[in-house]
C-alpha cells in the first residue's frame, strides 16, 4: 500500500467546497467537472482518498454507482442529453491525472461529433471503429 499522506494534502477532491457538491451519499459526492467535455459533465468521487476503482471497497463502488444513477436523473432534467458515456481512468497509462478515484458521467448530444460509433473505444485513436 502506498502512503498517500502527501497526495491528500494537495488533492483537489479530498476537501470539496460545500457549494461544489451537487449530490452526495455517505461515501461519495458528485460535482461538475472543471474541464467539461460536454455540457453537464460531472464526476462521482469517493470522500475517502483512494487512487483506483480497484482499491475502493465494494461499498464505496456501490455508493459511486448509486451517484451515477442520481446524476443521470439530475442531468436528464437540467440538460436532456441524448446519451451518456460513463468512464473511469485507472493509472497514468490510462490517462488518470488526479490520483483520487473519480468516475466521469459525460452527457452526449446528437450531433456532438460526426460518428460516435464505438464510444469509449475512442480512447485509443484509430481503434474506435469496428
N, C-alpha and C positions, 0 to 999 in steps of 0.2 A: 504494500500500500504506500502510495506517495504522500508525503506530508504537504498538505495544501494550505498551510497557515499563511504563507506569503501570498498565494493566489487569492485567498479570501479577502485579504487586506485591499487588493486592487481590483477585485472582481466587480464588474458593473451590474451583476444580477443578484449579489448577496444582500444588498440593503436597498430594496426598491423604495422610492418615494411613494407614500400612500396615494398620491394623485396619479401615479403611473399605473396602478393596479386596476385593471378592468374587471377581472374575475378572479376568484380565489376559492380555495378549499383549505383544509387543514395542512396539506403538504405541498401545495403548489399555487402559483398565481399565473395570470396571463396579462400581457402588456403589448401595446403596439410596438412593432419593430422600428427602431430609429432610422433604418435604411431600407424602407419597404420596397419590394419588387413589384407590388401592385397595391391599389387602394385597399386598406383593411388588413394588410399583412400583420399578423401578430405572432407572439411567441408564448408558449406554455413552458414554465420554468419551475423546477422544484425549489422550495425555500432552502433546503439543505444544499450545501456546496458539494456537488458531485460532478465529475467531469463527463462521464459517459452514461448513456442509456443503460448499458450493460452493468454498470456499477450501482445503479439505482435499485432500491428494493422493489419487490413485486408490488408492494402497497404504494410506493411512490410512482411507479409506472402506471398503475391503475388510476391514481389521482390525476396524473398528466393526461391520460386518455379521457377521463371524465371532463377535464377542462377543454379538450379538443371538441367534444360534443357541445359543451356550453358555448364555446367560441363560434361554432357553426351557427347556432341559433342567434347569437348576437350579430354576427356578420350577415346572415341572411336578412335580418331586419334592417340593418343600417346600410348595407351595400348591395344586396340582392345579386351576388355573383352567380355565374352560370356553372361553376365547378370549383374544385379545390385541389391543391397539392398539399400534402402533409409530409414533412420530412424532418430528419434529424441527421446532422453531420457528426460522426464519431471519429475523432482524431484529426490531426493536421493533414494527413494524406487525403482525407475526405472533405477537406475544406473547413473544418471547425476552427474558428478564430478566437472564440471566447471559450475557455476550458471550464465552463459551467454548463451542464446539460440544458438544452433548450430545444423544444420542438417547434418547427415553423408551421404555421397554418396560413397558407397563401391562397387567397381568393383568386379565382381565374374568371376571365370575362371573354365571351365570344368575340373573336377578332383581335385579342390582345397579342397574338402572334400569328403568322401566316399558317402554320401547320403544327398544332400542338400534339399530334400523334406521337406516342412514346413517353410523354410526360416526364417523370423523374429520370427516365433513362437518358435524358439530355444532359445530365451532369458530366458525361464524357462526350465531348464533341464528336460527331460522326457516328455515334452508337445509338442515337435516338430512334432512327428508322429501322424497321424490320419487315 
